[in-house]
Amino acid sequence: PEVQRAMSYGDMWVPIPEMDRPVEDIEGGGIPVHIWGDPAAPSLVTVVGTLDSLDLRGASIVFHFLPNPADPVSLAVARGAAAARQQGVLEGYLRGIIAVRAQSGVKGQRTDLDGDQLSLVAVGLQQHGLNIEQWEEDRASGAVRALIDEDLAVGAQVGVRAAPTWFIDGYRLRGAQSVHALQGVLDRAREDRSAGTAPSGPPPTKGH
């Protein structure tokens, strides 16, 4: 950590402000993995596929939303995702969006998802405990809009310029990343913690 602090590491280790977000701990968690992504973007397929392929033992995963503020579709999908997460079914929602994109046959650009299609995704999650009425209310709420605004603001603060952007134990990786590259960072973080050494990079700072 002392060597890292002595380096110019603007594109390497970045402290993430503390934010009130649900955390998915894998086998105890401890290694923070923050992902900024746009649920309406084609890159969502890659993000979910990459997570499925990684050995995430000891990781604590937090998903942040990075919609295009000028794109109503992008914002609508992100609000739906945030509302689904409040009921603990974010993963199912994201996989549902991927399925809709696949059915549409659109590749390399955003799918023009309408409200009916998003509602169909939500209906499919009822078997996993989603309350549709609560989901509709939450996605239109000011609290969800404020949450997404905070993700956008903090993302800009920590240098998020592309969807996805990954932060593994504070180490930033922008854009699409190979499973090998991400796994390497995770493995080194796991080894550091097993050895009792400090996490990579500067410690997290308080958010606003």
C-alpha positions, 0 to 999 in steps of 0.5 A, spaced: 500 500 500 505 504 501 508 503 494 501 504 491 500 511 494 507 513 492 505 511 485 501 515 480 495 510 480 490 515 477 487 509 473 489 504 478 486 504 485 481 508 486 477 509 493 469 508 492 465 512 497 461 508 502 454 508 499 447 505 501 447 499 496 445 492 497 451 487 497 451 480 495 456 476 499 459 470 496 462 465 501 463 470 506 465 476 502 470 481 504 473 483 497 469 489 494 467 488 487 463 494 484 460 494 477 457 500 474 453 498 468 447 500 464 442 494 464 439 497 457 446 496 453 448 490 449 454 490 454 449 487 460 450 480 456 457 480 457 457 483 464 452 477 466 456 472 462 463 474 466 460 474 473 457 467 471 464 465 469 468 468 475 470 464 481 467 469 486 469 466 493 470 471 498 467 477 494 462 482 496 458 484 489 455 491 489 451 493 482 451 501 480 447 503 475 450 507 469 444 509 464 444 514 459 441 520 462 438 523 455 435 516 453 428 515 456 429 507 455 436 507 458 433 510 464 426 506 464 430 500 464 435 502 470 429 504 474 426 497 473 432 494 475 433 498 481 426 497 483 427 489 482 433 490 487 429 493 492 425 486 492 431 482 492 431 480 484 436 484 481 439 478 478 433 475 475 431 482 472 437 483 468 437 476 466 430 477 463 432 483 460 437 479 456 432 474 454 428 480 451 434 483 447 435 476 445 428 475 442 428 482 439 434 480 435 437 486 436 445 486 436 450 492 437 445 497 440 440 498 445 433 495 444 428 499 444 424 496 450 417 499 452 413 499 458 409 493 456 416 489 455 419 491 462 412 489 465 413 482 462 420 481 465 417 483 472 411 478 471 416 473 470 419 474 476 413 473 480 414 466 481 421 469 485 417 473 490 416 480 486 410 484 488 408 487 481 404 493 484 410 495 489 415 494 483 411 499 479 410 504 485 418 503 486 420 504 479 416 511 479 419 513 486 423 519 487 427 514 492 429 510 486 431 516 481 435 519 487 439 512 487 440 512 480 442 520 480 447 518 486 450 512 482 451 517 476 454 522 480 459 518 484 461 514 478 463 521 475 467 522 481 471 515 481 472 516 473 467 511 470 467 513 463 464 506 460 459 501 461 461 496 464 467 499 469 469 494 474 472 496 481 475 490 484 478 491 491 479 498 489 482 497 482 479 500 476 478 496 470 474 500 465 470 497 459 469 490 457 474 485 460 476 478 459 475 473 465 482 472 465 484 479 467 478 480 472 480 473 475 487 475 476 485 481 480 480 477 484 485 472 486 491 477 488 486 480 492 484 473 495 491 472 496 493 478 500 487 477 505 489 470 506 496 473 508 493 478 512 496 484 508 492 490 507 487 491 501 490 494 495 490 501 494 487 507 499 482 506 504 474 507 502 472 514 503 466 517 506 460 519 501 456 525 501 
